[in-house]
Amino acid sequence: MSVITIILIGVGLSIDAFTISITSGITIKQLKINNAMKIAFFFGAFQAIMPLIGWKAGLELKNFLAGIDHWVIFSILVLIGCKMIYESFILKTEKKESNPLNIYVLLILSIATSLDALAVGISFAFLKISLLTAVIIIGGITFSLSFIGVYIGNKIGHFFENKIEIFGGIILICMGIKILIEHIN
């Protein structure tokens, strides 16, 4: 898998964390750099760790799914992409006030936004990929976008939130199609 493909997957996976970071930025009244760093660290770390866990689980399934691995990868990426697009159209009407800097809140949000990365990690077990490179790229992109997202949220709010989720979903679907086409040819 090329570095460009890993970067695009990293961008697609980081969109959930990016949108939550925007929301967090909205709720933080006196934004300081260490607030943005804390949020970005949690999201980046979990996005980096979850593919490792998924990869390990995928190794266990590799022999069982060897003949259909490209279909498994395609299905995982397309399902995650479709889920992101679908969720972008759901009205998020519940306004739950919580402190995005609270460790427990950050843990829950980090796990919730990185479950897609866990599923993608499963597909990594079936691909020729430098796992360390993928993990660093995915974690780094998520860290960077989350850091920026906190500041965007603090300045301009929810304007782009749903459109960004659609973009991330489309990226993951395209990567799934690309991988399927490469394996079929």
C-alpha positions in Angstrom: 0.0 0.0 0.0 1.4 3.4 -1.0 2.1 6.2 1.5 -0.5 8.4 -0.4 -3.2 5.7 0.2 -2.3 5.5 3.9 -2.5 9.3 4.1 -5.9 9.3 2.5 -7.1 6.6 4.9 -5.6 8.6 7.8 -7.6 11.7 6.7 -10.8 9.7 6.3 -10.4 8.1 9.7 -9.5 11.3 11.5 -12.6 13.2 10.3 -14.7 12.0 13.3 -12.0 13.2 15.7 -11.8 16.4 13.8 -15.5 17.1 14.1 -15.5 16.3 17.8 -12.5 18.6 18.2 -14.5 21.4 16.5 -17.3 20.8 18.9 -14.8 20.8 21.8 -13.4 24.1 20.6 -16.8 25.6 20.7 -17.4 24.7 24.3 -14.0 25.9 25.6 -14.4 29.6 26.5 -10.8 30.4 27.3 -8.8 28.4 24.8 -5.2 27.7 25.6 -2.6 25.8 23.5 -2.4 23.1 26.1 -6.1 22.5 25.8 -5.8 21.9 22.1 -2.7 19.7 22.7 -4.5 17.6 25.2 -7.5 16.9 23.0 -5.2 16.3 19.9 -3.0 13.9 21.9 -5.9 11.7 23.1 -7.5 11.5 19.6 -4.1 11.0 17.8 -3.0 8.3 20.3 -6.2 6.3 20.1 -6.3 6.5 16.3 -2.7 5.2 16.3 -3.3 2.4 18.8 -6.6 1.0 17.4 -5.2 -0.1 14.1 -2.5 -2.1 16.0 -5.2 -3.9 17.9 -7.2 -4.4 14.7 -4.1 -5.7 12.9 -3.5 -8.2 15.6 -7.1 -9.4 15.4 -6.8 -9.5 11.6 -3.7 -11.8 11.8 -5.8 -14.3 13.7 -8.4 -14.2 10.9 -5.9 -14.0 8.0 -5.7 -17.8 7.2 -9.4 -18.2 7.6 -10.2 -15.4 5.1 -7.2 -15.7 2.7 -9.3 -16.2 -0.5 -11.6 -13.3 0.1 -9.4 -10.8 1.9 -9.8 -8.1 -0.8 -13.6 -8.3 -0.4 -13.2 -8.1 3.4 -11.1 -4.9 3.1 -13.4 -3.4 0.5 -16.5 -4.2 2.7 -14.9 -2.7 5.9 -13.9 0.5 4.2 -17.2 1.0 2.3 -19.3 0.2 5.4 -17.3 2.7 7.5 -17.5 5.3 4.7 -21.3 4.8 4.2 -21.8 5.0 8.0 -19.9 8.3 8.1 -22.0 9.7 5.2 -25.2 8.5 6.8 -24.3 10.0 10.2 -23.6 13.4 8.6 -27.3 13.6 7.6 -28.7 12.7 11.0 -29.7 15.7 13.0 -27.7 15.9 16.1 -30.2 17.7 18.3 -29.1 16.6 21.7 -27.0 19.2 23.3 -25.2 17.5 26.0 -23.0 19.9 28.0 -19.8 18.2 29.0 -16.3 19.3 29.7 -14.2 18.1 26.7 -11.0 18.5 28.8 -12.1 16.0 31.4 -10.0 12.8 31.2 -13.0 10.5 31.3 -14.8 12.4 28.6 -11.7 12.4 26.5 -11.2 8.6 26.9 -14.8 7.9 25.9 -14.6 10.3 22.9 -11.2 8.9 21.9 -12.5 5.3 21.9 -15.7 6.2 20.1 -13.9 8.1 17.3 -11.3 5.4 16.9 -13.4 2.3 16.5 -13.3 2.8 12.7 -9.5 2.7 12.9 -9.8 -0.6 14.7 -11.8 -2.0 11.8 -9.3 -0.6 9.3 -6.5 -2.2 11.3 -8.1 -5.6 10.7 -7.8 -5.0 6.9 -4.1 -4.1 7.4 -3.4 -7.7 8.3 -4.4 -8.7 4.8 -2.3 -6.1 3.0 1.4 -5.5 2.4 1.8 -2.5 4.5 4.4 -1.0 6.8 2.3 -1.1 10.0 4.6 1.3 11.9 4.4 3.8 9.0 0.6 3.5 8.8 0.2 4.0 12.6 2.5 7.0 12.7 0.7 8.6 9.7 -2.8 7.9 11.0 -1.9 9.1 14.5 -0.1 12.2 13.2 -2.8 13.2 10.9 -5.5 12.8 13.6 -3.3 14.7 16.1 -2.8 17.6 13.6 -6.4 17.8 12.4 -7.7 17.6 16.0 -5.4 20.4 17.1 -6.6 22.5 14.2 -10.2 21.5 14.8 -10.2 22.8 18.3 -9.2 26.2 17.0 -11.6 26.2 14.2 -14.4 25.3 16.6 -13.4 28.1 18.9 -13.5 30.6 16.0 -16.2 29.5 13.6 -18.3 26.7 15.1 -20.3 24.1 13.4 -20.5 25.5 9.8 -18.4 22.7 8.1 -19.0 19.8 10.5 -21.5 17.6 8.5 -19.8 18.4 5.1 -16.5 17.2 6.5 -17.9 13.8 7.6 -19.3 13.3 4.1 -15.8 14.0 2.7 -14.2 11.5 5.0 -16.7 8.8 4.1 -16.2 9.3 0.4 -12.4 9.0 0.9 -12.8 5.6 2.7 -15.2 4.3 0.1 -12.8 5.3 -2.7 -9.9 3.6 -0.9 -12.0 0.4 -0.6 -12.8 0.5 -4.3 -9.2 1.1 -5.2 -8.0 -1.9 -3.1 -10.7 -4.1 -4.5 -9.8 -3.2 -8.1 -6.1 -3.7 -7.4 -6.7 -7.2 -6.1 -9.1 -8.2 -8.8 -6.6 -7.2 -11.5 
